[in-house]
Amino acid sequence: MLWAFLVLGLSSFGGPVAHLGYFRAEFVDRRRWLTEADYADLVALCQCLPGPTSSQVGIGLGLQRAGSAGALAAWLGFTAPSALLLTLVALGIQRGTAVWAAGALHGLKVLAVAVVAQAVWGMARSLCPDRPRQLLAIAAALLVLLLPAAIGQPGALVLGAVAGLWLLGGRFNRGNKAAGLAPGAGAGAGAGAGAGAGAGVGASASASASASADEDADADADADADPGSRPQTAHGPVVDTGLATVSRRTGLLALLAFVVLMGGLFLAAHESGSRLWGALWVCYRASAMVFGGGHVVLPMLEAGLVQPGWMSLEQFLAGYGAAQAVPGPLFTFAAYLGATLTMPGVTSPWLGALLLLAAIFAPAWLTLLGALPFWHALRQRPRVRDALAGINAAVVGLLGAALITPVGTSALQHPLDGLMAAVAALLLMRFRWSPVLLVVLTAAAGAALAVLQHP
């Protein structure tokens, strides 16, 4: 588990949208740890929660596969590489300034185009099999492209939910019956945000989601038991992407801890006047109150840390630029901030990095653990499944819009970039090459082209 996510933490460039594509390729297609439907349900839940969507999906995958130890290993593997690199940047170790290094980074951005294109294709095939959902996906994409991000992205999801709930729910079930699927199939949603964009992968119903009410009740009752004791269906153990591994009591305790920390850090920051408590509160609040991924959290961090004069705008922007050049979640920017800030009582930049990293990721852990057991029950309701079917179609459009901008516009700057992206997509989708191998190849190709084009 740790090794699998460490490899992804070292190679997953391109932001949260691309991260979800890498996760899908690795754990659904290659390792087959879970089904498309299970993955879609987990991503749908994480999209509805505040904080870093791709990190929460990784935690959920680890939880489903190996319990709490697996969740911790997944988070550490995916988070540690970028957190370490950004801490080193804060300590003054500058990397990636050579021409070849900049070219390698650009090659990885081009690969992200192929990864997202693969996710769009796979998602569209499974989540938009009929004309109503195809039109809904197109409408969602246009909404995102034509309106400001703060309006278009949530508006597209609301459009999808309303369309699924009130307009198209009956058609979905009829279409599934005609295809030989159980009613409600395709009702799960997947979405992830990168620069406010969403992504979803897979269908929504599986044998576990269609298990009997008795099986669901047994899964909840055995939530904290050994995975081998979970109820069985014709397709194996009922796993439901970790939903059966978290009890309702654990979920309630996690939600309580989330609220207590929110109130406690607020009081500590405002009553003590300490820069340490203030920085912890800024990071925790930003993660707990922001939907839409790493780029969306940056204005709150800037307002909380730069405007009071705790660090300069130049320092902040330098760290933000470095965060774009490293793999893994953008929320590890907090490690750079913690190592850069001067905080009384914090004797080491490494300690500061760890403290702010813990503060910004704590809401992701607590909200995911708090929501998992209740999501398991909620998503079985027909009305909820109708709404999720519409959301699924909408997030196809969201990911398609993200493929155009910012993923495509930031990476495809030369005709050779388009050729490289097309070849990478072909190798991914037709020949099923490993994304890790393509990371090496595209980085090498980008470096070579940069050196050849440099005067």
Secondary structure, DSSP 8 states (H G I E B T S, - for coil): -HHHHHHHHHH--SHHHHHHHHHIIIIIIIS--S-HHHHHHHHHHHHTSSS-HHHHHHHHHHHHHHHHHHHHHHHHHHHHHHHHHHHHHHTT-----SHHHHHHHHHHHHHHHHHHHHHHHHHHHHH--SHHHHHHHHHHHHHHHHS-HHHHHHHHHHHHHHIIIIISHHHHHHHHHHTT--TTTT-------BTTB----S-S--TTTTS-HHHHHHHHHTTTS-GGGS-EETTEE--GGGGGGS-HHHHHHHHHHHHHHHHHHHHHHHHH--HHHHHHHHHHHHHHH--S-HHHHHHHHHHHHTTTTSS-HHHHHHHHHHHHTSSS-GGGHHHHHHHHS--TT---HHHHHHHHHHHHHHHHHHHHHHHHHHHHHHTTSHHHHHHHHHHHHHHHHHHHHHIIIIIIHHH--SHHHHHHHHHHHHHHHTS---HHHHHHHHHHHHHHHHHHH--
